Amino acid sequence: MNIQPHQQLSQEFTDLYDAYADAVYRFIFFRTSNQALAWDLTQECFLKMWEYVRDGKREKVKNQRAFLYTIARNIVIDHWRQKEKQTTIDLEEVAHAIPDGNDMHEKTVLKDEIGNMLKLLKLLPEHHREILTMRYTQELSFSEIAGILSKSAVSVRVEAHRAIKKLKRMAQTKNIHE
């Protein structure tokens, strides 16, 4: 069977979407705290990726995952510029993301700890929050984060280390469990 170039491109894009749509959604949701908006922006991200690939520029993309996160990051920045709002975390939305368990006490403690960490994260400078989010919620490598932020991997690693140290100090000051 001979596959046409357009069909092959469509299949490759479908595979890319299947592989990364949920992760890109979580990345955007963490910045918007709005499920519907996060899905809309995720679709916009993949639409931009499709346009880029369709226009014959896919050879320029060395790391598709990092490229998608760069697009997603820029879309969120553009969204907030248009809305002129500060990003807030809706703790109820985050609480729904916690898997259901039988032990209510354990679930309550986990919600409290997440709430405390989110409050502390909000106190960090935006560039530190962004690096920690990409590293620990999206599980991106330092190299991938560096590509997204147009920085060196060493610089990103140092900033992540500093952000974690700062979070630990803030947690100790506020007597929050690590």
Residue frames relative to the residue before (quaternion, step in Angstrom):
aa qw qx qy qz dx dy dz
M 1.0000 0.0000 0.0000 0.0000 0.00 0.00 0.00
N 0.2630 -0.7726 0.5646 0.1230 3.55 -0.85 1.01
I 0.2137 -0.7900 0.5656 0.1014 3.58 -0.56 1.19
Q 0.4240 -0.7008 0.5195 0.2435 3.55 -0.86 1.01
P 0.6220 -0.5656 0.3802 0.3856 3.63 -1.09 0.64
H 0.6545 0.5130 -0.3263 0.4495 3.61 0.96 -0.81
Q 0.6454 0.5102 -0.3167 0.4721 3.59 1.01 -0.81
Q 0.6441 0.5159 -0.3196 0.4657 3.57 0.99 -0.81
L 0.6428 0.5172 -0.3106 0.4721 3.57 0.98 -0.88
S 0.6491 0.5143 -0.3122 0.4655 3.59 0.96 -0.86
Q 0.6651 0.4985 -0.3046 0.4652 3.58 0.95 -0.85
E 0.6395 0.5175 -0.3237 0.4674 3.59 0.98 -0.82
F 0.6610 0.4967 -0.3079 0.4706 3.56 0.99 -0.82
T 0.6217 0.5308 -0.3346 0.4688 3.59 1.01 -0.78
D 0.6464 0.5104 -0.3118 0.4738 3.58 0.98 -0.83
L 0.6325 0.5279 -0.3173 0.4698 3.58 1.02 -0.84
Y 0.6506 0.5110 -0.3086 0.4694 3.58 0.94 -0.91
D 0.6666 0.5074 -0.3032 0.4541 3.58 0.85 -0.96
A 0.6838 0.5035 -0.2851 0.4445 3.58 0.99 -0.82
Y 0.8469 0.2482 -0.0748 0.4643 3.60 0.87 -0.89
A 0.4498 0.7228 -0.4542 0.2624 3.64 1.14 -0.26
D 0.6854 0.4821 -0.3028 0.4540 3.61 0.81 -0.91
A 0.6630 0.5022 -0.3086 0.4615 3.59 0.95 -0.82
V 0.6471 0.4956 -0.3189 0.4837 3.60 0.97 -0.81
Y 0.6134 0.5434 -0.3436 0.4586 3.60 1.03 -0.77
R 0.6716 0.4915 -0.3062 0.4622 3.62 0.84 -0.93
F 0.6162 0.5509 -0.3269 0.4581 3.56 1.03 -0.84
I 0.7032 0.4415 -0.2592 0.4934 3.59 0.89 -0.94
F 0.6336 0.5430 -0.3384 0.4350 3.60 0.94 -0.83
F 0.6313 0.5444 -0.3378 0.4371 3.58 0.97 -0.81
R 0.7122 0.4405 -0.2469 0.4876 3.58 1.13 -0.61
T 0.7572 0.3784 -0.2068 0.4907 3.59 1.14 -0.50
S 0.2125 -0.8093 0.5105 0.1982 3.59 1.15 -0.64
N 0.6403 0.4656 -0.3243 0.5178 3.56 1.15 0.60
Q 0.4120 -0.7569 0.4510 0.2323 3.55 -0.47 1.24
A 0.6835 0.4871 -0.2995 0.4536 3.59 0.80 -0.98
L 0.6581 0.5014 -0.3036 0.4726 3.57 0.93 -0.89
A 0.6404 0.5298 -0.3288 0.4485 3.58 0.96 -0.85
W 0.6608 0.4849 -0.3187 0.4761 3.60 0.96 -0.79
D 0.6291 0.5321 -0.3378 0.4550 3.60 0.98 -0.79
L 0.6972 0.4629 -0.2726 0.4747 3.57 0.88 -0.95
T 0.5907 0.5507 -0.3610 0.4663 3.59 1.14 -0.59
Q 0.6550 0.4996 -0.3092 0.4750 3.58 0.95 -0.87
E 0.6308 0.5292 -0.3234 0.4664 3.57 1.03 -0.80
C 0.6190 0.5510 -0.3269 0.4543 3.56 1.04 -0.82
F 0.7134 0.4399 -0.2624 0.4782 3.58 0.82 -0.97
L 0.5856 0.5544 -0.3708 0.4606 3.58 1.13 -0.54
K 0.6527 0.4979 -0.3086 0.4804 3.59 0.97 -0.85
M 0.6330 0.5172 -0.3312 0.4714 3.58 1.01 -0.78
W 0.6395 0.5261 -0.3232 0.4581 3.60 0.95 -0.88
E 0.6548 0.5104 -0.3141 0.4605 3.59 0.91 -0.92
Y 0.6424 0.5279 -0.3134 0.4588 3.55 1.00 -0.84
V 0.6928 0.4664 -0.2663 0.4812 3.57 0.87 -0.98
R 0.6544 0.5328 -0.3072 0.4398 3.58 0.93 -0.93
D 0.6862 0.4825 -0.2749 0.4699 3.57 1.08 -0.75
G 0.5971 -0.6325 0.3353 0.3619 3.57 1.26 0.34
K 0.5272 0.6567 -0.3953 0.3668 3.58 1.20 0.38
R 0.3954 0.7644 -0.4575 0.2237 3.61 1.22 0.03
E 0.5783 0.5851 -0.3871 0.4165 3.61 1.13 -0.47
K 0.6163 0.5636 -0.3377 0.4341 3.58 1.19 -0.54
V 0.6415 0.5224 -0.3128 0.4667 3.58 1.22 -0.49
K 0.2098 -0.8055 0.5462 0.0939 3.57 -0.46 1.23
N 0.7856 0.1205 -0.0419 0.6054 3.58 1.06 -0.77
Q 0.3284 -0.7914 0.4823 0.1824 3.58 -0.19 1.28
R 0.6384 0.5388 -0.3307 0.4391 3.57 0.96 -0.84
A 0.6812 0.4736 -0.2862 0.4793 3.59 0.83 -0.96
F 0.6360 0.5308 -0.3278 0.4541 3.58 1.01 -0.79
L 0.6415 0.5181 -0.3186 0.4674 3.60 0.99 -0.82
Y 0.6647 0.4915 -0.3069 0.4716 3.59 0.94 -0.84
T 0.6084 0.5342 -0.3539 0.4681 3.59 1.08 -0.64
I 0.6436 0.5024 -0.3159 0.4833 3.58 0.95 -0.87
A 0.6636 0.5123 -0.3076 0.4501 3.59 0.86 -0.97
R 0.6433 0.5249 -0.3174 0.4582 3.57 0.92 -0.89
N 0.6868 0.4827 -0.2833 0.4637 3.58 0.88 -0.93
I 0.6252 0.5311 -0.3376 0.4616 3.59 1.05 -0.72
V 0.6548 0.4971 -0.3139 0.4750 3.59 0.95 -0.84
I 0.6353 0.5187 -0.3313 0.4665 3.59 0.95 -0.84
D 0.6572 0.5034 -0.3093 0.4680 3.58 0.92 -0.89
H 0.6304 0.5396 -0.3336 0.4474 3.57 0.99 -0.84
W 0.7087 0.4527 -0.2748 0.4662 3.59 0.80 -0.96
R 0.5901 0.5449 -0.3743 0.4634 3.57 1.09 -0.54
Q 0.6661 0.4992 -0.2967 0.4681 3.55 0.97 -0.87
K 0.7341 0.4217 -0.2283 0.4807 3.57 0.92 -0.86
E 0.1936 -0.8134 0.5156 0.1873 3.57 1.24 -0.54
K 0.4584 0.6418 -0.4682 0.3984 3.53 0.90 1.05
Q 0.4492 -0.6298 0.5467 0.3203 3.53 -1.30 0.26
T 0.4826 -0.6427 0.5072 0.3111 3.56 -1.09 0.73
T 0.0388 -0.7824 0.6213 0.0140 3.55 -0.94 0.92
I 0.3578 -0.7051 0.5690 0.2260 3.52 -1.20 0.55
D 0.2585 -0.7435 0.5998 0.1435 3.54 -0.76 1.08
L 0.3443 -0.7825 0.4809 0.1948 3.56 -0.29 1.26
E 0.5871 0.5595 -0.3791 0.4455 3.60 1.11 -0.52
E 0.6372 0.5156 -0.3273 0.4701 3.60 0.99 -0.82
V 0.6550 0.5017 -0.3083 0.4735 3.59 0.95 -0.88
A 0.6368 0.5399 -0.3303 0.4404 3.58 0.96 -0.84
H 0.6479 0.5140 -0.3239 0.4595 3.60 1.04 -0.71
A 0.6248 0.5495 -0.3364 0.4411 3.58 1.18 -0.46
I 0.5581 0.5929 -0.3900 0.4299 3.59 1.27 -0.28
P 0.4805 -0.6726 0.4704 0.3089 3.59 -0.80 0.92
D 0.5066 -0.6470 0.4769 0.3119 3.54 -1.06 0.80
G 0.0333 -0.7877 0.6152 0.0003 3.53 -1.04 0.82
N 0.5756 -0.6043 0.4238 0.3520 3.55 -1.22 0.31
D 0.6876 0.4768 -0.2804 0.4703 3.57 1.09 -0.63
M 0.3053 -0.7915 0.5059 0.1561 3.59 -0.23 1.30
H 0.6239 0.5419 -0.3508 0.4405 3.60 0.99 -0.74
E 0.6600 0.5067 -0.3011 0.4659 3.56 0.92 -0.95
K 0.6520 0.5122 -0.3073 0.4670 3.57 0.99 -0.84
T 0.6512 0.5125 -0.3104 0.4658 3.59 0.98 -0.83
V 0.6461 0.5083 -0.3161 0.4735 3.58 0.95 -0.86
L 0.6490 0.5185 -0.3134 0.4601 3.57 0.96 -0.87
K 0.6427 0.5126 -0.3185 0.4720 3.60 0.97 -0.84
D 0.6483 0.5166 -0.3153 0.4619 3.58 0.96 -0.86
E 0.6685 0.5000 -0.3017 0.4606 3.57 0.92 -0.91
I 0.6403 0.5062 -0.3238 0.4784 3.58 0.98 -0.80
G 0.6449 0.5244 -0.3142 0.4586 3.57 0.95 -0.87
N 0.6613 0.5028 -0.3010 0.4683 3.57 0.95 -0.88
M 0.6694 0.4904 -0.3073 0.4658 3.58 0.92 -0.86
L 0.6388 0.5165 -0.3358 0.4609 3.60 1.00 -0.74
K 0.6256 0.5253 -0.3363 0.4687 3.58 1.04 -0.73
L 0.6668 0.4876 -0.2993 0.4776 3.56 0.97 -0.85
L 0.6240 0.5449 -0.3394 0.4456 3.58 0.98 -0.80
K 0.6340 0.5452 -0.3281 0.4395 3.57 1.02 -0.80
L 0.6496 0.5273 -0.3131 0.4493 3.58 1.17 -0.54
L 0.5762 0.5807 -0.3776 0.4338 3.58 1.23 -0.32
P 0.5851 -0.5401 0.4499 0.4044 3.58 -1.20 0.39
E 0.6602 -0.5472 0.3478 0.3792 3.58 -1.12 0.70
H 0.6765 0.4971 -0.3245 0.4359 3.63 0.83 -0.85
H 0.6332 0.5041 -0.3385 0.4799 3.62 1.09 -0.58
R 0.6271 0.5307 -0.3331 0.4627 3.60 0.97 -0.85
E 0.6636 0.5262 -0.3003 0.4389 3.53 0.91 -0.96
I 0.6681 0.4938 -0.3007 0.4683 3.59 0.89 -0.89
L 0.6759 0.4860 -0.3043 0.4630 3.61 0.86 -0.90
T 0.6282 0.5327 -0.3356 0.4572 3.58 1.00 -0.76
M 0.6829 0.4782 -0.2937 0.4677 3.57 0.83 -0.94
R 0.6866 0.4987 -0.2859 0.4450 3.56 0.95 -0.86
Y 0.8331 0.2858 -0.1143 0.4596 3.59 0.70 -1.07
T 0.7177 0.3687 -0.2913 0.5139 3.63 1.06 -0.34
Q 0.7454 0.3571 -0.2109 0.5219 3.57 1.10 -0.64
E 0.3098 -0.7989 0.4605 0.2319 3.56 1.37 -0.20
L 0.2833 0.7488 -0.5392 0.2613 3.56 0.96 0.91
S 0.4909 -0.6351 0.5007 0.3240 3.57 -1.14 0.58
F 0.6459 -0.5040 0.3876 0.4225 3.56 -1.25 0.31
S 0.6236 0.5419 -0.3374 0.4514 3.59 1.05 -0.70
E 0.6601 0.4964 -0.3101 0.4708 3.59 0.96 -0.85
I 0.6403 0.5108 -0.3211 0.4754 3.58 0.97 -0.86
A 0.6327 0.5383 -0.3264 0.4509 3.57 0.97 -0.86
G 0.6529 0.5146 -0.3102 0.4612 3.58 0.97 -0.83
I 0.6557 0.5136 -0.3035 0.4627 3.57 0.99 -0.86
L 0.7706 0.3712 -0.1781 0.4865 3.56 0.91 -0.96
S 0.3794 -0.7403 0.4659 0.3016 3.59 1.30 -0.05
K 0.5030 0.5885 -0.4505 0.4447 3.55 0.90 1.05
S 0.5712 -0.5580 0.4469 0.4033 3.56 -1.26 0.10
A 0.6068 -0.5620 0.4170 0.3768 3.57 -1.19 0.55
V 0.6184 0.5431 -0.3417 0.4536 3.59 1.04 -0.75
S 0.6495 0.5199 -0.3103 0.4600 3.58 0.94 -0.89
V 0.6558 0.5033 -0.3054 0.4726 3.58 0.95 -0.89
R 0.6454 0.5229 -0.3188 0.4566 3.60 0.95 -0.87
V 0.6560 0.5030 -0.3060 0.4723 3.59 0.96 -0.88
E 0.6642 0.4984 -0.3097 0.4632 3.60 0.91 -0.88
A 0.6292 0.5221 -0.3346 0.4685 3.60 1.01 -0.76
H 0.6446 0.5208 -0.3146 0.4629 3.57 0.95 -0.89
R 0.6658 0.4977 -0.2978 0.4694 3.59 0.92 -0.90
A 0.6463 0.5217 -0.3201 0.4556 3.58 0.98 -0.82
I 0.6554 0.5037 -0.3108 0.4692 3.59 0.97 -0.84
K 0.6340 0.5166 -0.3311 0.4707 3.59 0.97 -0.82
K 0.6564 0.5103 -0.3060 0.4637 3.56 0.95 -0.87
L 0.6368 0.5192 -0.3215 0.4707 3.60 0.99 -0.82
K 0.6496 0.5158 -0.3185 0.4589 3.59 0.94 -0.86
R 0.6499 0.5060 -0.3177 0.4697 3.58 0.95 -0.85
M 0.6628 0.4969 -0.3105 0.4663 3.58 0.92 -0.87
A 0.6442 0.5209 -0.3231 0.4575 3.59 0.99 -0.82
Q 0.6583 0.4961 -0.3091 0.4744 3.59 0.98 -0.82
T 0.6373 0.5306 -0.3214 0.4571 3.57 0.99 -0.83
K 0.7490 0.3652 -0.1968 0.5165 3.55 0.98 -0.87
N 0.4141 -0.7427 0.4348 0.2964 3.58 1.37 0.13
I 0.3627 0.7001 -0.5156 0.3354 3.55 0.88 1.03
H 0.4909 -0.6628 0.4804 0.2984 3.56 -0.98 0.88
E 0.4032 -0.7144 0.5214 0.2351 3.56 -1.04 0.83
